Amino acid sequence: MTGGSLRFRIRDLAPGDLDGVMAIEQESFPTPWSRALFEEEIGRRFSDAIVVVGEPGGEVAGYAICWTVGEESHLLNIAVRPDARNRGVGRSLLRECIRRSALAGGRRIYLEVRPSNEPAIRMYRRDGFRFVGVRKGYYTDTGEDAIVLSRVIGEKNAE
Ligand SMILES: CC(C)(COP(=O)(O)OP(=O)(O)OC[C@H]1O[C@@H](n2cnc3c(N)ncnc32)[C@H](O)[C@@H]1OP(=O)(O)O)[C@@H](O)C(=O)NCCC(=O)NCCS
């Protein structure tokens, strides 16, 4: 993947990425995850925790966390550093989550998104996610409902 003059690489989240991840998390969400929550994802058996890093330099440009339990996968978190957005990084992370979820046995993937989050909703819809429901008052900071999106995944995504 290329983006401007930078090249990007996706790999497993590692402890040394946490400062970069936390900086992005805090800029991206009104109620950010704690550092401890990210630490728990490293090496968790049913979690795919990935980062995209710029090369050269290895600076964290984004990350995603996805769980697969049985045939169900759940995208829990995804964010891209503000200055790296709109260059295909988010889409690459999403596709890698789907590929890894399929390898882990997932047949369908779910996620929640704020109705006001147009960039994210566009990204998900472009990758085949469709509306499956609403969770009332899901976001405790604003009381906003969550839109639940889902799509089928399968072995062909794991190729
Ligand atoms: C959502 C997010 C991860 C997208 O990352 P990104 O790297 O900018 O996305 P990409 O460049 O891969 O774009 C993928 C698609 O997303 C959509 N998109 C991205 N940015 C957009 C914007 N500002 N407005 C509208 N659509 C947008 C487009 O459909 C785009 O496809 P296109 O380029 O073919 O039009 C990023 O905006 C982000 O980190 N937001 C804050 C955290 C967040 O909201 N996470 C999701 C929580 S559910």
The ligand as a Tripos MOL2 file, in Angstrom:
@<TRIPOS>MOLECULE
LIG
   48    50     1     0     0
SMALL
NO_CHARGES

@<TRIPOS>ATOM
      1 C1        -13.4160    6.0650    9.8830 C.3       1 LIG1
      2 C2        -11.8990    6.1200    9.5780 C.3       1 LIG1
      3 C3        -11.2370    4.9330   10.2950 C.3       1 LIG1
      4 C4        -11.6790    6.0330    8.0770 C.3       1 LIG1
      5 O1        -10.2730    5.9360    7.8500 O.3       1 LIG1
      6 P1         -9.5880    6.5190    6.4980 P.3       1 LIG1
      7 O2         -8.2170    5.9980    6.4560 O.co2     1 LIG1
      8 O3         -9.7690    7.9750    6.4500 O.co2     1 LIG1
      9 O4        -10.5180    5.8320    5.3830 O.3       1 LIG1
     10 P2        -10.1010    5.5190    3.8640 P.3       1 LIG1
     11 O5         -9.1930    6.5860    3.3520 O.co2     1 LIG1
     12 O6         -9.6410    4.1020    3.7960 O.co2     1 LIG1
     13 O7        -11.5000    5.6600    3.1210 O.3       1 LIG1
     14 C5        -12.3720    4.5650    2.9680 C.3       1 LIG1
     15 C6        -13.7630    5.0850    2.6250 C.3       1 LIG1
     16 O8        -14.2670    5.7630    3.7720 O.3       1 LIG1
     17 C7        -15.0940    6.8450    3.3650 C.3       1 LIG1
     18 N1        -14.5420    8.0760    3.9370 N.ar      1 LIG1
     19 C8        -13.3150    8.2420    4.4940 C.ar      1 LIG1
     20 N2        -13.1980    9.5030    4.9480 N.ar      1 LIG1
     21 C9        -14.3570   10.1360    4.6730 C.ar      1 LIG1
     22 C10       -14.8690   11.4490    4.9160 C.ar      1 LIG1
     23 N3        -14.1430   12.3930    5.5560 N.pl3     1 LIG1
     24 N4        -16.1220   11.7310    4.5140 N.ar      1 LIG1
     25 C11       -16.8830   10.7990    3.9070 C.ar      1 LIG1
     26 N5        -16.4550    9.5440    3.6220 N.ar      1 LIG1
     27 C12       -15.2220    9.2260    4.0230 C.ar      1 LIG1
     28 C13       -15.1230    6.8430    1.8830 C.3       1 LIG1
     29 O9        -16.2330    6.0660    1.4750 O.3       1 LIG1
     30 C14       -13.8460    6.1340    1.5300 C.3       1 LIG1
     31 O10       -13.9420    5.5070    0.2910 O.3       1 LIG1
     32 P3        -13.5190    6.2950   -1.0690 P.3       1 LIG1
     33 O11       -12.1300    6.8120   -0.8370 O.co2     1 LIG1
     34 O12       -13.5770    5.2130   -2.0910 O.co2     1 LIG1
     35 O13       -14.5240    7.3660   -1.2290 O.co2     1 LIG1
     36 C15       -11.2780    7.4680   10.0770 C.3       1 LIG1
     37 O14       -12.0600    8.5240    9.5830 O.3       1 LIG1
     38 C16       -11.1710    7.5950   11.5910 C.2       1 LIG1
     39 O15       -10.1840    7.1700   12.1990 O.2       1 LIG1
     40 N6        -12.1980    8.2100   12.2260 N.am      1 LIG1
     41 C17       -12.1770    8.3960   13.6920 C.3       1 LIG1
     42 C18       -12.3970    7.0970   14.4150 C.3       1 LIG1
     43 C19       -13.7170    6.4470   14.0270 C.2       1 LIG1
     44 O16       -14.7200    7.1020   13.8810 O.2       1 LIG1
     45 N7        -13.7080    5.1040   13.8990 N.am      1 LIG1
     46 C20       -14.8800    4.3300   13.5490 C.3       1 LIG1
     47 C21       -15.6880    4.0600   14.7440 C.3       1 LIG1
     48 S1        -17.1470    3.0680   14.3360 S.3       1 LIG1
@<TRIPOS>BOND
     1     1     2 1
     2     2     3 1
     3     2     4 1
     4     2    36 1
     5     4     5 1
     6     5     6 1
     7     6     7 2
     8     6     8 1
     9     6     9 1
    10     9    10 1
    11    10    11 2
    12    10    12 1
    13    10    13 1
    14    13    14 1
    15    14    15 1
    16    15    16 1
    17    15    30 1
    18    16    17 1
    19    17    18 1
    20    17    28 1
    21    18    19 ar
    22    18    27 ar
    23    19    20 ar
    24    20    21 ar
    25    21    22 ar
    26    21    27 ar
    27    22    23 1
    28    22    24 ar
    29    24    25 ar
    30    25    26 ar
    31    26    27 ar
    32    28    29 1
    33    28    30 1
    34    30    31 1
    35    31    32 1
    36    32    33 2
    37    32    34 1
    38    32    35 1
    39    36    37 1
    40    36    38 1
    41    38    39 2
    42    38    40 1
    43    40    41 1
    44    41    42 1
    45    42    43 1
    46    43    44 2
    47    43    45 1
    48    45    46 1
    49    46    47 1
    50    47    48 1
@<TRIPOS>SUBSTRUCTURE
     1 LIG1         1 GROUP 0 **** ****
